[in-house]
Amino acid sequence: MTWRARYAARRAVTRALVAVGVWAALGASAAGGEWRDWCADEGAGASLGWHFYCDRQEEAQEVEPVPVPPTPPSAGDAQSATERVEAMRKALEESRAEAILDPTPANVTAYLRLQQETLQRAAAFSDAFRRTVWASPELDYTLRRPVGALAKQVWSDGRRQARDRALASLGERYGLIYLGHAGCVGCKVFGPLLRAFAMRHGLDVLAVSLTGEALEGWPEAVADNGRAARLGLGDAPVPALALFDTETKRVVPVGFGVMAEDEMAERIFALTALETGHDY
C-alpha cells in the first residue's frame, strides 16, 4: 500500500470516530426515546433479533388511598338508633373486607380504629347494663336463679326443702303410674329405684306390666289388659312414669327411660308445684 492509500484510510477512520462522538453527545437521548418508542410497539421487540431486548417500562407506583371517614348524618337526616347501629356494623364489615383484600397499613389501621370504637361502645353498654341490674332488683334474674357459688348453694338448699314439702303432700292429689315389662333392661334398674323413691316420700304407685309378668322391684304389678292404651300411654317407651291427677282425671307424663331419684323429684315438683315459666 502506498503512503497515499494509508493516509486516506487513516482519515476515513478519523471521520467515523468523530461521527460516533457527535451522535453520542447530541443524539443519545433522542435515539433512546426512539428505541423506547420502538419497544413500546406491541410485538416490535421480537423483530430486533435474539441479541436485542427491550427494557420494561417502570410501573407507575399507585398512591395508597387515604380512608375517608363516613360523613355523619345531618340534622335533617336523623337516623333511628337501629339504623345507626346497622350503619356502624356495615362500616365495620366494609372496613374489614377492604383490609383483607388490600392489607395496606392505611386500610388495616382504619379497620382497627373502627373495631376499637365498636368494642368501646360494647364495653360501655355492658358496664351500664350491670350497674342498672345491681340497682334494680326487679330486673336482676340472678335473684331467681343465682350464679355465684355461695348464693347458688343457698338457693339449692331452699329449693330442695320446697321440693321435699311438695312431695310429702303429693299423695293428697296425685298418684304415680309405672309401666314396664319383664324383658326391659332399663326396667330392671329403674323398678327398684322407683320403689325406694316411693317409700321415701310416701307415694302410691300403680305398677303395670305390659307383658303380664312380674316387674323387677314390683312383684305386685298388674297386667296391662289395655290400661296403658286407655291412659294414652299405649305406645310409650318403657320404663315410663306418669302422674295421675285425681281431681282433673288427667295423666301427666313425668318421663321415659331410666331416671335418677333427684331427676324424678325435680320433674314431679315442677309439674305439680310450679307455674309454667317460673324457672325461666
ZIJO-V733020 format. One record per helix or strand of 2 or more residues. SS is the DSSP state (H for helix, E for strand). FROM is the first residue (numbers start at 1). TO is the last residue. If there is no record, write none. Layout:
BEGIN
SS:FROM:TO / SS:FROM:TO
END
This chain:
BEGIN
H:3:26 / H:28:40 / H:44:48 / H:75:77 / H:81:101 / H:105:135 / H:137:139 / H:141:143 / H:149:168 / H:170:172 / E:174:180 / H:185:201 / E:205:209 / E:222:223 / H:227:230 / E:240:245 / E:250:256 / H:261:273
END
